[in-house]
């Protein structure tokens, strides 16, 4: 996943609130996308934090259009924005099915 730029207005709100770090953790795989937003920096009261978190979430869904579509195997992408150093880091993860060894045995039938 390529990192999208944060728009100037949102960057200003985050900076003014003392937020120094934003983490977007997307996940999907079953035709549904999920997003967990983490903000770090100066501690905000509960409602102010939640309001800013919702703004970041709304922006992220719009900027990334993450669908979560897949074949049932979980996967995800993480985007971390360091607002102080003005750096961004991306990473991705995925799970895969691993079959164990086959075992043969005799078929047993229960008596009624």
Secondary structure, 3 states (H helix, E strand, C coil): CCCCCCCHHHHHHHHHCCEEEEEEEEEECCCCCEEEEEEEECCCCHHHHHHHHHHHHHHHHHHHCCCCCCCCCCEEEEEEEECCCCEEEEEEEECCCCCCCCCCCCCCCCCC
